[in-house]
Amino acid sequence: MRRGEIWWAGQGEPVGSEPGYRRPVVIVSANFLNESHLRTVLVVPVTANLTREHYRGNVRLPAGKATGLGKPSVAVVMHVTTMNRIILTERIGRVPDNLMPVIDAGLRLVLVL
């Protein structure tokens, strides 16, 4: 697993406003953590609900072979979370290089860094 990759995650039944079900997620943790013995990674969930694009910090992702997304989607940066690697089932693509800095800016915004 590498930073910027997009993976399928099986999250089960959603609780409240938390994301759930099977959905893509973007790995956002540093590679030194991703390559460690830790069982968890930091991720940003992805949704096909384009209305989420208008929330500050969220980032629109294109559909296509490179991302592995079937339709334009949104990285919901405000829902950054820790996830156990065991539920990350398949690497489907990668965030375009020009959009990872935008996701990073969103993380700085929502985490007040």
VMD Tcl script that builds the backbone (N, CA, C; Angstrom):
set m [mol new atoms 339]
animate dup $m
set s [atomselect $m all]
$s set {name element resname resid chain x y z} {
  {N N MET 1 A 0.843 -1.182 0.000}
  {CA C MET 1 A 0.000 0.000 0.000}
  {C C MET 1 A 0.881 1.235 0.000}
  {N N ARG 2 A 0.513 2.177 -0.856}
  {CA C ARG 2 A 1.282 3.407 -0.992}
  {C C ARG 2 A 0.342 4.607 -0.910}
  {N N ARG 3 A 0.895 5.697 -0.430}
  {CA C ARG 3 A 0.150 6.947 -0.333}
  {C C ARG 3 A -0.344 7.350 -1.721}
  {N N GLY 4 A -1.603 7.762 -1.803}
  {CA C GLY 4 A -2.186 8.176 -3.070}
  {C C GLY 4 A -2.902 7.074 -3.820}
  {N N GLU 5 A -2.729 5.827 -3.388}
  {CA C GLU 5 A -3.445 4.739 -4.045}
  {C C GLU 5 A -4.912 4.743 -3.632}
  {N N ILE 6 A -5.747 4.221 -4.522}
  {CA C ILE 6 A -7.179 4.080 -4.253}
  {C C ILE 6 A -7.470 2.584 -4.131}
  {N N TRP 7 A -8.117 2.209 -3.026}
  {CA C TRP 7 A -8.426 0.811 -2.715}
  {C C TRP 7 A -9.914 0.652 -2.449}
  {N N TRP 8 A -10.423 -0.553 -2.711}
  {CA C TRP 8 A -11.762 -0.911 -2.252}
  {C C TRP 8 A -11.683 -1.250 -0.776}
  {N N ALA 9 A -12.648 -0.740 -0.012}
  {CA C ALA 9 A -12.744 -1.050 1.417}
  {C C ALA 9 A -14.147 -1.555 1.710}
  {N N GLY 10 A -14.233 -2.671 2.409}
  {CA C GLY 10 A -15.522 -3.203 2.844}
  {C C GLY 10 A -15.791 -2.738 4.258}
  {N N GLN 11 A -16.595 -1.695 4.414}
  {CA C GLN 11 A -16.795 -1.073 5.718}
  {C C GLN 11 A -18.023 -1.546 6.467}
  {N N GLY 12 A -18.842 -2.384 5.864}
  {CA C GLY 12 A -20.037 -2.843 6.562}
  {C C GLY 12 A -21.118 -1.778 6.623}
  {N N GLU 13 A -22.045 -1.989 7.513}
  {CA C GLU 13 A -23.201 -1.101 7.686}
  {C C GLU 13 A -22.758 0.265 8.226}
  {N N PRO 14 A -23.204 1.368 7.604}
  {CA C PRO 14 A -22.825 2.686 8.118}
  {C C PRO 14 A -23.512 2.991 9.447}
  {N N VAL 15 A -22.841 3.776 10.271}
  {CA C VAL 15 A -23.392 4.214 11.552}
  {C C VAL 15 A -23.519 5.729 11.498}
  {N N GLY 16 A -24.746 6.244 11.642}
  {CA C GLY 16 A -24.957 7.692 11.586}
  {C C GLY 16 A -24.505 8.256 10.254}
  {N N SER 17 A -23.673 9.293 10.293}
  {CA C SER 17 A -23.202 9.927 9.059}
  {C C SER 17 A -21.853 9.377 8.605}
  {N N GLU 18 A -21.371 8.310 9.258}
  {CA C GLU 18 A -20.102 7.710 8.855}
  {C C GLU 18 A -20.277 6.954 7.546}
  {N N PRO 19 A -19.217 6.913 6.723}
  {CA C PRO 19 A -19.316 6.148 5.483}
  {C C PRO 19 A -19.409 4.659 5.778}
  {N N GLY 20 A -20.042 3.936 4.884}
  {CA C GLY 20 A -20.182 2.501 5.072}
  {C C GLY 20 A -20.260 1.772 3.752}
  {N N TYR 21 A -20.557 0.483 3.829}
  {CA C TYR 21 A -20.654 -0.409 2.681}
  {C C TYR 21 A -19.297 -0.531 1.985}
  {N N ARG 22 A -19.289 -1.091 0.802}
  {CA C ARG 22 A -18.055 -1.221 0.017}
  {C C ARG 22 A -17.864 0.073 -0.751}
  {N N ARG 23 A -16.706 0.691 -0.554}
  {CA C ARG 23 A -16.458 1.964 -1.226}
  {C C ARG 23 A -14.967 2.146 -1.444}
  {N N PRO 24 A -14.606 3.003 -2.398}
  {CA C PRO 24 A -13.189 3.317 -2.576}
  {C C PRO 24 A -12.703 4.238 -1.461}
  {N N VAL 25 A -11.426 4.102 -1.135}
  {CA C VAL 25 A -10.768 5.005 -0.189}
  {C C VAL 25 A -9.396 5.364 -0.749}
  {N N VAL 26 A -8.923 6.559 -0.385}
  {CA C VAL 26 A -7.584 7.012 -0.772}
  {C C VAL 26 A -6.664 6.840 0.429}
  {N N ILE 27 A -5.533 6.184 0.229}
  {CA C ILE 27 A -4.531 6.058 1.294}
  {C C ILE 27 A -3.836 7.413 1.429}
  {N N VAL 28 A -3.863 7.998 2.644}
  {CA C VAL 28 A -3.239 9.306 2.858}
  {C C VAL 28 A -2.121 9.270 3.895}
  {N N SER 29 A -1.921 8.142 4.569}
  {CA C SER 29 A -0.830 8.070 5.546}
  {C C SER 29 A 0.512 8.025 4.820}
  {N N ALA 30 A 1.558 8.432 5.540}
  {CA C ALA 30 A 2.913 8.463 4.990}
  {C C ALA 30 A 3.393 7.049 4.672}
  {N N ASN 31 A 4.193 6.921 3.624}
  {CA C ASN 31 A 4.656 5.598 3.216}
  {C C ASN 31 A 5.477 4.886 4.284}
  {N N PHE 32 A 6.209 5.628 5.126}
  {CA C PHE 32 A 6.968 4.935 6.172}
  {C C PHE 32 A 6.023 4.225 7.139}
  {N N LEU 33 A 4.819 4.746 7.321}
  {CA C LEU 33 A 3.812 4.060 8.137}
  {C C LEU 33 A 3.167 2.917 7.352}
  {N N ASN 34 A 2.878 3.177 6.083}
  {CA C ASN 34 A 2.247 2.160 5.238}
  {C C ASN 34 A 3.131 0.931 5.080}
  {N N GLU 35 A 4.447 1.120 5.146}
  {CA C GLU 35 A 5.398 0.022 4.978}
  {C C GLU 35 A 5.796 -0.617 6.310}
  {N N SER 36 A 5.226 -0.145 7.401}
  {CA C SER 36 A 5.586 -0.645 8.728}
  {C C SER 36 A 4.746 -1.872 9.098}
  {N N HIS 37 A 4.946 -2.341 10.309}
  {CA C HIS 37 A 4.194 -3.491 10.819}
  {C C HIS 37 A 2.797 -3.106 11.313}
  {N N LEU 38 A 2.478 -1.817 11.304}
  {CA C LEU 38 A 1.163 -1.377 11.779}
  {C C LEU 38 A 0.053 -2.009 10.952}
  {N N ARG 39 A -1.035 -2.325 11.600}
  {CA C ARG 39 A -2.162 -2.966 10.912}
  {C C ARG 39 A -3.157 -1.964 10.351}
  {N N THR 40 A -2.908 -0.688 10.584}
  {CA C THR 40 A -3.854 0.332 10.142}
  {C C THR 40 A -3.187 1.337 9.212}
  {N N VAL 41 A -4.021 2.001 8.419}
  {CA C VAL 41 A -3.588 3.098 7.554}
  {C C VAL 41 A -4.604 4.228 7.689}
  {N N LEU 42 A -4.167 5.427 7.351}
  {CA C LEU 42 A -5.087 6.567 7.306}
  {C C LEU 42 A -5.668 6.659 5.905}
  {N N VAL 43 A -6.985 6.834 5.828}
  {CA C VAL 43 A -7.654 6.897 4.531}
  {C C VAL 43 A -8.665 8.034 4.500}
  {N N VAL 44 A -8.981 8.429 3.273}
  {CA C VAL 44 A -10.072 9.361 3.007}
  {C C VAL 44 A -11.088 8.597 2.162}
  {N N PRO 45 A -12.344 8.497 2.612}
  {CA C PRO 45 A -13.351 7.787 1.822}
  {C C PRO 45 A -13.718 8.560 0.558}
  {N N VAL 46 A -14.182 7.822 -0.437}
  {CA C VAL 46 A -14.575 8.394 -1.725}
  {C C VAL 46 A -16.049 8.096 -1.948}
  {N N THR 47 A -16.776 9.076 -2.468}
  {CA C THR 47 A -18.195 8.904 -2.773}
  {C C THR 47 A -18.479 9.356 -4.200}
  {N N ALA 48 A -19.498 8.756 -4.807}
  {CA C ALA 48 A -19.956 9.194 -6.123}
  {C C ALA 48 A -20.978 10.321 -6.000}
  {N N ASN 49 A -21.317 10.706 -4.784}
  {CA C ASN 49 A -22.268 11.797 -4.537}
  {C C ASN 49 A -21.548 13.129 -4.748}
  {N N LEU 50 A -21.695 13.692 -5.936}
  {CA C LEU 50 A -20.951 14.902 -6.305}
  {C C LEU 50 A -21.369 16.141 -5.524}
  {N N THR 51 A -22.489 16.084 -4.804}
  {CA C THR 51 A -22.854 17.242 -3.978}
  {C C THR 51 A -21.840 17.443 -2.853}
  {N N ARG 52 A -21.094 16.401 -2.503}
  {CA C ARG 52 A -20.068 16.507 -1.445}
  {C C ARG 52 A -18.866 17.345 -1.888}
  {N N GLU 53 A -18.741 17.572 -3.185}
  {CA C GLU 53 A -17.627 18.368 -3.714}
  {C C GLU 53 A -17.639 19.792 -3.163}
  {N N HIS 54 A -18.796 20.290 -2.821}
  {CA C HIS 54 A -18.927 21.692 -2.428}
  {C C HIS 54 A -18.542 21.960 -0.978}
  {N N TYR 55 A -18.277 20.906 -0.203}
  {CA C TYR 55 A -17.800 21.112 1.164}
  {C C TYR 55 A -16.315 21.447 1.121}
  {N N ARG 56 A -15.922 22.442 1.894}
  {CA C ARG 56 A -14.523 22.875 1.900}
  {C C ARG 56 A -13.600 21.715 2.249}
  {N N GLY 57 A -12.537 21.595 1.488}
  {CA C GLY 57 A -11.540 20.557 1.726}
  {C C GLY 57 A -11.733 19.297 0.906}
  {N N ASN 58 A -12.952 19.042 0.430}
  {CA C ASN 58 A -13.196 17.853 -0.375}
  {C C ASN 58 A -12.666 18.057 -1.786}
  {N N VAL 59 A -12.349 16.956 -2.476}
  {CA C VAL 59 A -11.675 17.037 -3.767}
  {C C VAL 59 A -12.356 16.121 -4.774}
  {N N ARG 60 A -12.696 16.685 -5.932}
  {CA C ARG 60 A -13.292 15.884 -7.007}
  {C C ARG 60 A -12.211 15.047 -7.690}
  {N N LEU 61 A -12.533 13.776 -7.925}
  {CA C LEU 61 A -11.625 12.851 -8.596}
  {C C LEU 61 A -12.238 12.416 -9.920}
  {N N PRO 62 A -11.431 12.314 -10.972}
  {CA C PRO 62 A -11.979 11.911 -12.268}
  {C C PRO 62 A -12.206 10.403 -12.343}
  {N N ALA 63 A -13.164 10.020 -13.173}
  {CA C ALA 63 A -13.351 8.605 -13.492}
  {C C ALA 63 A -12.269 8.203 -14.483}
  {N N GLY 64 A -12.017 6.911 -14.577}
  {CA C GLY 64 A -11.092 6.439 -15.604}
  {C C GLY 64 A -10.212 5.305 -15.137}
  {N N LYS 65 A -9.440 4.806 -16.075}
  {CA C LYS 65 A -8.570 3.663 -15.814}
  {C C LYS 65 A -7.522 3.984 -14.752}
  {N N ALA 66 A -6.973 5.194 -14.775}
  {CA C ALA 66 A -5.902 5.553 -13.828}
  {C C ALA 66 A -6.398 5.545 -12.384}
  {N N THR 67 A -7.598 6.085 -12.151}
  {CA C THR 67 A -8.136 6.128 -10.786}
  {C C THR 67 A -8.870 4.841 -10.427}
  {N N GLY 68 A -9.361 4.134 -11.441}
  {CA C GLY 68 A -10.152 2.934 -11.191}
  {C C GLY 68 A -11.590 3.243 -10.825}
  {N N LEU 69 A -11.961 4.507 -10.907}
  {CA C LEU 69 A -13.318 4.927 -10.543}
  {C C LEU 69 A -14.216 4.891 -11.768}
  {N N GLY 70 A -15.405 4.331 -11.615}
  {CA C GLY 70 A -16.338 4.193 -12.722}
  {C C GLY 70 A -17.052 5.468 -13.102}
  {N N LYS 71 A -17.057 6.424 -12.206}
  {CA C LYS 71 A -17.691 7.717 -12.477}
  {C C LYS 71 A -16.974 8.788 -11.670}
  {N N PRO 72 A -17.125 10.058 -12.077}
  {CA C PRO 72 A -16.507 11.126 -11.277}
  {C C PRO 72 A -16.952 10.986 -9.824}
  {N N SER 73 A -16.034 11.220 -8.917}
  {CA C SER 73 A -16.286 10.992 -7.495}
  {C C SER 73 A -15.654 12.098 -6.670}
  {N N VAL 74 A -15.857 12.035 -5.361}
  {CA C VAL 74 A -15.331 13.053 -4.454}
  {C C VAL 74 A -14.602 12.370 -3.306}
  {N N ALA 75 A -13.367 12.813 -3.047}
  {CA C ALA 75 A -12.641 12.396 -1.850}
  {C C ALA 75 A -13.174 13.241 -0.702}
  {N N VAL 76 A -13.823 12.592 0.260}
  {CA C VAL 76 A -14.477 13.293 1.370}
  {C C VAL 76 A -13.441 13.470 2.489}
  {N N VAL 77 A -12.625 14.503 2.331}
  {CA C VAL 77 A -11.477 14.725 3.209}
  {C C VAL 77 A -11.908 14.917 4.658}
  {N N MET 78 A -13.063 15.514 4.889}
  {CA C MET 78 A -13.520 15.750 6.266}
  {C C MET 78 A -13.791 14.453 7.024}
  {N N HIS 79 A -13.862 13.322 6.322}
  {CA C HIS 79 A -14.098 12.024 6.959}
  {C C HIS 79 A -12.826 11.187 7.045}
  {N N VAL 80 A -11.667 11.826 7.046}
  {CA C VAL 80 A -10.408 11.091 7.187}
  {C C VAL 80 A -10.495 10.197 8.422}
  {N N THR 81 A -10.015 8.963 8.279}
  {CA C THR 81 A -10.150 7.998 9.368}
  {C C THR 81 A -9.029 6.968 9.320}
  {N N THR 82 A -8.883 6.240 10.403}
  {CA C THR 82 A -7.962 5.109 10.464}
  {C C THR 82 A -8.732 3.854 10.092}
  {N N MET 83 A -8.119 3.005 9.281}
  {CA C MET 83 A -8.794 1.798 8.824}
  {C C MET 83 A -7.840 0.609 8.923}
  {N N ASN 84 A -8.362 -0.523 9.346}
  {CA C ASN 84 A -7.571 -1.741 9.397}
  {C C ASN 84 A -7.307 -2.227 7.974}
  {N N ARG 85 A -6.079 -2.598 7.705}
  {CA C ARG 85 A -5.699 -3.050 6.359}
  {C C ARG 85 A -6.514 -4.257 5.886}
  {N N ILE 86 A -6.990 -5.056 6.820}
  {CA C ILE 86 A -7.679 -6.291 6.449}
  {C C ILE 86 A -8.954 -6.018 5.645}
  {N N ILE 87 A -9.551 -4.831 5.815}
  {CA C ILE 87 A -10.770 -4.546 5.048}
  {C C ILE 87 A -10.481 -3.854 3.718}
  {N N LEU 88 A -9.200 -3.568 3.454}
  {CA C LEU 88 A -8.819 -3.031 2.142}
  {C C LEU 88 A -8.552 -4.218 1.230}
  {N N THR 89 A -9.445 -4.431 0.281}
  {CA C THR 89 A -9.458 -5.700 -0.446}
  {C C THR 89 A -8.762 -5.676 -1.796}
  {N N GLU 90 A -8.719 -4.513 -2.465}
  {CA C GLU 90 A -8.163 -4.494 -3.820}
  {C C GLU 90 A -7.726 -3.084 -4.192}
  {N N ARG 91 A -6.524 -2.978 -4.735}
  {CA C ARG 91 A -6.049 -1.696 -5.259}
  {C C ARG 91 A -6.703 -1.488 -6.616}
  {N N ILE 92 A -7.376 -0.348 -6.788}
  {CA C ILE 92 A -8.070 -0.119 -8.053}
  {C C ILE 92 A -7.444 0.989 -8.884}
  {N N GLY 93 A -6.635 1.841 -8.268}
  {CA C GLY 93 A -6.034 2.925 -9.029}
  {C C GLY 93 A -5.230 3.852 -8.154}
  {N N ARG 94 A -5.047 5.065 -8.659}
  {CA C ARG 94 A -4.211 6.048 -7.981}
  {C C ARG 94 A -4.781 7.440 -8.227}
  {N N VAL 95 A -4.657 8.304 -7.227}
  {CA C VAL 95 A -5.055 9.705 -7.378}
  {C C VAL 95 A -4.069 10.361 -8.348}
  {N N PRO 96 A -4.547 11.139 -9.317}
  {CA C PRO 96 A -3.623 11.847 -10.211}
  {C C PRO 96 A -2.648 12.718 -9.413}
  {N N ASP 97 A -1.399 12.766 -9.887}
  {CA C ASP 97 A -0.346 13.500 -9.181}
  {C C ASP 97 A -0.727 14.945 -8.883}
  {N N ASN 98 A -1.454 15.577 -9.779}
  {CA C ASN 98 A -1.818 16.985 -9.560}
  {C C ASN 98 A -2.895 17.164 -8.489}
  {N N LEU 99 A -3.572 16.078 -8.085}
  {CA C LEU 99 A -4.640 16.203 -7.090}
  {C C LEU 99 A -4.218 15.820 -5.675}
  {N N MET 100 A -3.108 15.087 -5.508}
  {CA C MET 100 A -2.673 14.761 -4.136}
  {C C MET 100 A -2.343 16.017 -3.336}
  {N N PRO 101 A -1.686 17.036 -3.925}
  {CA C PRO 101 A -1.467 18.266 -3.151}
  {C C PRO 101 A -2.775 18.950 -2.751}
  {N N VAL 102 A -3.821 18.781 -3.546}
  {CA C VAL 102 A -5.122 19.371 -3.219}
  {C C VAL 102 A -5.742 18.608 -2.043}
  {N N ILE 103 A -5.621 17.281 -2.053}
  {CA C ILE 103 A -6.086 16.484 -0.909}
  {C C ILE 103 A -5.291 16.860 0.338}
  {N N ASP 104 A -3.975 17.025 0.194}
  {CA C ASP 104 A -3.146 17.439 1.333}
  {C C ASP 104 A -3.605 18.783 1.889}
  {N N ALA 105 A -3.935 19.716 1.006}
  {CA C ALA 105 A -4.428 21.027 1.460}
  {C C ALA 105 A -5.748 20.866 2.202}
  {N N GLY 106 A -6.607 19.975 1.715}
  {CA C GLY 106 A -7.867 19.700 2.407}
  {C C GLY 106 A -7.634 19.108 3.786}
  {N N LEU 107 A -6.652 18.210 3.897}
  {CA C LEU 107 A -6.315 17.632 5.201}
  {C C LEU 107 A -5.808 18.708 6.158}
  {N N ARG 108 A -4.963 19.594 5.651}
  {CA C ARG 108 A -4.474 20.689 6.507}
  {C C ARG 108 A -5.626 21.565 6.973}
  {N N LEU 109 A -6.594 21.794 6.098}
  {CA C LEU 109 A -7.748 22.624 6.445}
  {C C LEU 109 A -8.592 21.968 7.539}
  {N N VAL 110 A -8.988 20.714 7.319}
  {CA C VAL 110 A -9.914 20.082 8.269}
  {C C VAL 110 A -9.241 19.680 9.575}
  {N N LEU 111 A -7.923 19.462 9.541}
  {CA C LEU 111 A -7.203 19.094 10.764}
  {C C LEU 111 A -6.525 20.298 11.424}
  {N N VAL 112 A -6.697 21.463 10.832}
  {CA C VAL 112 A -6.128 22.722 11.329}
  {C C VAL 112 A -4.612 22.567 11.534}
  {N N LEU 113 A -3.923 22.132 10.493}
  {CA C LEU 113 A -2.463 21.947 10.550}
  {C C LEU 113 A -1.745 23.098 9.871}
}
mol reanalyze $m
mol bondsrecalc $m
mol representation Tube
mol addrep $m
